[in-house]
Amino acid sequence: MVQSPVPQDREQQRLDWVRTTLAEPGTGLARASFDADFRSYWRTTGRSPSLVLMDAPPELMDVRPWLAVRELLESGGLRVPGVVAQDLALGFLLLEDLGVQTYLHAIDEANADALFDTAMRRLVGLQSIAPPADLPAYDEALLLRELSLFDEWFLGVHLGISLDASERTQLQSVYRVLVDAALAQPQVLVHRDYMPRNLMPCGGDVAILDFQDAVRGPIAYDPACLFKDAFLSWPEERVAGWHARYHALALEAGLPMPPLAQWCRDLDLIGVHRHLKVLGIFARLKHRDAKPKYVADAPRFIGYLDAVLPRHPQLAPLAALIDARVRPAMAGLAIAPA
């Protein structure tokens, strides 16, 4: 069910707030970008330098986690958007404008090594920050809740698949493997969406965005996100090289890294967790939130699973489920009339 819409006078409210806050009655706002959640971003017009307004309707979102993690990352020496003004009651943040180009727009085969090297070094810095005591943990309950998005929203709602008792038991056995592996990893500060869309080239540095869902959790989670994201895919051989590079950088920084072979296994298993979660989230965005564009990338995530599942016999029930039920259902959707 779609949640309550933003009030129709919100457009005038945010414009009035920006003009009053800046004491600039001639300043305007133009759409900058949408988020998958309920935030929207608006770039000021008629002034220099431009600024960006984050609009997070308070009845739908709370900006305080974003502010708290922003301060944590900045205190750790990481580049994040500066805050010019804020109004928590209204859900408005006026931010430094870092431009329009993220890694997703800038990266290509020629510059990927250099851009990812910067991103890896900054991620090592992020993981070196001690998580605050009150930061949520990526615990068993959260891990299982995320995995349930796959069978509830992707299998059930999107593909119309109803699992029988045996299939459900088998899928739960795979979930158990994934959760146990995640909990066994060294636990560090985790961004939870450290991917090219949330990174911006910033001089010789990289600015980090969309960090409000940070938790204390498995050390392999963010590196898995970085190279296997929702919008951009790379050859497996190249990804393996970047993962080995990250392992070396993290060891050099004193992070609690396992041996390389174990690290690669951890990356595979936490990656499977994320791929299943994202499939569920994309289906939920389509069917609950009327945002259908994301689920078009579902085949990319099935491809990620295809690359990893054969390496791990304990995940064979998931591979069998995908072959027997998921692929036929996805093919049926692809040929169904619009």
DOMARVO-45239 format. One record per residue (C-alpha): z, x, y. Coordinates in steps of 0.2 Angstrom, whole numbers, m for minus. Example, Ala and Ser with C-alpha at 12.3 -4.5 7.8 and 13.67 -1.06 7.14 Angstrom:
SITE      c3      c1      c2
SITE      39      62     m22
SITE      36      68      m5
***
This chain:
SITE      c3      c1      c2
SITE       0       0       0
SITE      m5       7      17
SITE      10      10      28
SITE      13       2      45
SITE      m1       7      58
SITE       3      17      73
SITE       5       4      88
SITE     m11       1      98
SITE      m3       7     114
SITE       0      24     106
SITE     m15      31     115
SITE      m9      27     132
SITE       9      33     127
SITE       3      50     122
SITE      m8      52     138
SITE       6      47     149
SITE      18      59     141
SITE       6      74     142
SITE       2      70     161
SITE      21      68     165
SITE      27      83     155
SITE      14      94     163
SITE      15      85     180
SITE      m4      85     179
SITE     m11      67     182
SITE     m29      72     179
SITE     m26      80     162
SITE     m35      71     148
SITE     m34      72     129
SITE     m48      73     116
SITE     m47      72      97
SITE     m44      89      90
SITE     m41      85      71
SITE     m34      74      58
SITE     m21      78      45
SITE     m20      71      27
SITE      m3      63      33
SITE       1      53      48
SITE       0      67      61
SITE     m15      68      73
SITE     m19      82      85
SITE     m26      81     103
SITE     m33      95     114
SITE     m30      93     133
SITE     m45      92     144
SITE     m47      96     162
SITE     m35     111     162
SITE     m35     129     158
SITE     m28     135     146
SITE     m29     120     135
SITE     m15     114     124
SITE     m13     104     109
SITE      m3      89     107
SITE       4      85      89
SITE       7      66      88
SITE      19      62      74
SITE      24      44      76
SITE      43      44      73
SITE      42      28      62
SITE      31      37      50
SITE      36      56      52
SITE      50      67      57
SITE      44      83      67
SITE      61      91      65
SITE      57     100      49
SITE      41     107      57
SITE      51     114      71
SITE      65     121      60
SITE      52     130      49
SITE      42     136      64
SITE      58     145      71
SITE      62     152      54
SITE      44     160      52
SITE      44     166      70
SITE      61     174      68
SITE      53     183      53
SITE      39     191      64
SITE      25     179      59
SITE      13     171      71
SITE      15     152      73
SITE      10     140      87
SITE      21     141     102
SITE      30     125     108
SITE      27     121     126
SITE      37     104     126
SITE      44      92     114
SITE      50      74     113
SITE      58      70      96
SITE      61      52     100
SITE      43      49     104
SITE      36      61      90
SITE      26      72     102
SITE      25      91     102
SITE      15     100     115
SITE       9     116     107
SITE      m1     132     111
SITE     m19     130     108
SITE     m24     144      95
SITE     m43     138      95
SITE     m54     128      83
SITE     m58     141      69
SITE     m47     142      54
SITE     m50     153      39
SITE     m60     139      31
SITE     m73     140      45
SITE     m73     159      47
SITE     m72     166      29
SITE     m87     171      19
SITE     m92     183       5
SITE     m93     198      17
SITE     m77     196      26
SITE     m66     188      13
SITE     m58     205       7
SITE     m52     209      25
SITE     m47     191      30
SITE     m37     189      13
SITE     m29     206      15
SITE     m22     200      32
SITE     m16     184      24
SITE      m8     192       9
SITE       1     204      20
SITE       8     190      31
SITE      12     180      15
SITE      22     195       9
SITE      31     194      25
SITE      35     175      23
SITE      41     178       6
SITE      53     192      12
SITE      62     179      24
SITE      78     173      16
SITE      77     154      13
SITE      91     145      23
SITE     105     137      13
SITE      99     120      18
SITE      81     122      14
SITE      76     110       0
SITE      74     118     m17
SITE      58     117     m28
SITE      69     110     m42
SITE      66     101     m58
SITE      66      84     m50
SITE      53      89     m37
SITE      42      98     m49
SITE      42      83     m61
SITE      40      70     m46
SITE      24      80     m41
SITE      17      81     m58
SITE      19      62     m60
SITE       7      59     m46
SITE      m7      65     m58
SITE      m4      52     m71
SITE       1      38     m59
SITE     m12      40     m46
SITE     m26      50     m53
SITE     m26      44     m71
SITE     m19      27     m68
SITE     m25      20     m51
SITE     m41      31     m48
SITE     m48      32     m66
SITE     m40      17     m73
SITE     m34      27     m88
SITE     m19      19     m98
SITE     m11      33    m109
SITE      m5      28    m126
SITE      12      33    m132
SITE       5      49    m141
SITE      m5      54    m126
SITE      10      52    m114
SITE      21      62    m126
SITE       8      76    m126
SITE       6      76    m107
SITE      25      76    m105
SITE      26      92    m117
SITE      13     100    m105
SITE      24      96     m90
SITE      39     103     m98
SITE      30     120    m101
SITE      25     120     m82
SITE      42     115     m75
SITE      51     128     m86
SITE      39     142     m81
SITE      41     137     m62
SITE      60     137     m63
SITE      60     154     m73
SITE      50     163     m59
SITE      59     173     m45
SITE      63     160     m31
SITE      58     164     m13
SITE      53     155       3
SITE      37     145      m1
SITE      25     137      12
SITE      18     125      m1
SITE       1     124       7
SITE      m4     142      11
SITE     m23     140      10
SITE     m38     144      22
SITE     m37     128      31
SITE     m19     132      37
SITE     m23     149      42
SITE     m31     154      59
SITE     m38     171      64
SITE     m28     177      79
SITE     m34     194      85
SITE     m30     206      71
SITE     m17     194      64
SITE     m17     177      56
SITE      m7     162      63
SITE       1     150      50
SITE       0     131      52
SITE       6     116      42
SITE      22     124      36
SITE      34     109      37
SITE      36     106      19
SITE      43     124      15
SITE      55     125       1
SITE      64     138      m9
SITE      54     140     m25
SITE      43     150     m37
SITE      36     166     m30
SITE      18     163     m37
SITE      15     146     m29
SITE       8     152     m12
SITE      m3     166     m19
SITE     m10     153     m31
SITE     m14     141     m17
SITE     m22     155      m6
SITE     m37     158     m18
SITE     m39     141     m27
SITE     m38     129     m13
SITE     m45     111     m10
SITE     m60     116       0
SITE     m66     133      m5
SITE     m69     141     m22
SITE     m71     160     m27
SITE     m77     168     m44
SITE     m63     171     m56
SITE     m66     190     m56
SITE     m64     191     m38
SITE     m48     180     m38
SITE     m41     191     m51
SITE     m43     206     m40
SITE     m35     198     m26
SITE     m20     193     m37
SITE     m18     211     m42
SITE     m19     217     m24
SITE      m6     204     m20
SITE       6     210     m34
SITE       4     228     m27
SITE       8     223      m9
SITE      23     212     m15
SITE      30     226     m25
SITE      28     238     m11
SITE      38     226       0
SITE      52     225     m12
SITE      49     207     m18
SITE      56     203     m35
SITE      39     204     m44
SITE      37     203     m63
SITE      26     215     m72
SITE       7     211     m69
SITE       4     202     m85
SITE      18     191     m83
SITE      13     188     m65
SITE      m4     183     m70
SITE       3     170     m82
SITE      15     164     m69
SITE       0     161     m57
SITE     m10     152     m71
SITE       4     140     m75
SITE      10     136     m57
SITE      m8     134     m52
SITE     m10     121     m66
SITE       5     112     m58
SITE      m3     112     m41
SITE     m20     107     m47
SITE     m13      92     m56
SITE      m2      87     m41
SITE     m17      89     m29
SITE     m28      77     m40
SITE     m14      64     m39
SITE     m12      67     m20
SITE     m30      65     m17
SITE     m31      49     m27
SITE     m16      42     m17
SITE     m24      46      m1
SITE     m39      36      m6
SITE     m31      21     m14
SITE     m15      19      m4
SITE     m19      27      13
SITE     m37      23      15
SITE     m43      41      16
SITE     m56      42       3
SITE     m64      59       7
SITE     m52      70      m1
SITE     m54      64     m19
SITE     m72      70     m18
SITE     m65      87     m22
SITE     m58      81     m38
SITE     m71      90     m48
SITE     m67     107     m40
SITE     m49     105     m47
SITE     m55     100     m64
SITE     m65     116     m64
SITE     m50     126     m59
SITE     m41     119     m74
SITE     m56     122     m86
SITE     m54     141     m81
SITE     m36     142     m85
SITE     m31     130     m99
SITE     m40     140    m113
SITE     m29     155    m110
SITE     m13     145    m114
SITE     m12     137    m131
SITE       3     127    m126
SITE      m8     118    m113
SITE     m20     112    m126
SITE     m15      94    m125
SITE     m20      93    m107
SITE     m37     101    m111
SITE     m39      88    m124
SITE     m34      74    m113
SITE     m47      80     m99
SITE     m61      81    m112
SITE     m57      65    m121
SITE     m52      53    m106
SITE     m54      61     m89
SITE     m72      68     m90
SITE     m79      51     m96
SITE     m70      41     m83
SITE     m75      53     m69
SITE     m93      51     m75
SITE     m92      33     m75
SITE     m86      33     m57
SITE    m100      44     m52
SITE    m113      32     m59
SITE    m105      16     m54
SITE    m113       6     m39
SITE    m105       9     m22
***
